[in-house]
Amino acid sequence: MNIWTDLRDFFFPRLCVACGKRLLKGEEGLCLSCSSSLPYTYIYNKEGNEMEQCFWGRFPIVRASSLFYYTKGGNVARVLYAMKYHNRKRLCVKMGEWLGHALLPSGFFEGIDCLLPVPLFRSRQRERGYNQSELLAQGIARKTHLPLCNNALYRVRNNATQTHKSGYARWQNVQGLFRLTPGAGCLKGKHILLVDDVLTTGATLVACADALSTIEGIRISIVTLAWAK
């Protein structure tokens, strides 16, 4: 098996998504140099942190955290781009494992009943072949042993990209974007953790929470890989 892996890496070398250098054995997506220089938030399970405050007054959030800070053109941005547009499924899962491993000792996942990745519209997921947030959640699940719930919420339309929109336009773009499935009643009284790749204005995550908040007794927390503070 190692022979075939060596041959594959020789003819189709794996490259770091941040710096473009050839990856060594054991490295996935990022070389050691780039991965060691990523900008950690270190907010983890800090109660009342600034990320939680982004959602105050929007819905009754229990807790929120993110692993890295996002800056345009930075290494985290390159990782996210590869996760979304370069078919880097293994990288998505690895980032989820990294996230779960980092936050687990802080107690952030205590009391969480299930992980709920932010859904893509069905046509976009067919086109891409995967949902990066779902793969991220799978990685978290490997470290936390929490179950995934990916059939309680769906996106009703393929809304335009948020990337170049103003804050107000982003909020308009996601109004009524998500709806519950008939099976969402299983979340009654549960504490769910919404999982997404990056937090910018929070519009998409609040739209998810708006749909979920109609479930009796539900409690909602949020985790993302990156935060564009």
Secondary structure, 3 states (H helix, E strand, C coil): CHHHHHHHHHHCCCECCCCCCECCCCCCCCCHHHHHCCCECCCCCCCCCHHHHCCCCCCCEEEEEEEEECCCCCHHHHHHHHHHHCCCHHHHHHHHHHHHHHHHHHCCCCCCCEEEECCCCHHHHHHHCCCHHHHHHHHHHHHHCCCECCCCEEECCCCCCCCCCCHHHHHHHCCCCEEECHHHHHHCCCEEEEEEEEECCCHHHHHHHHHHCCCCCCEEEEEEEEECC
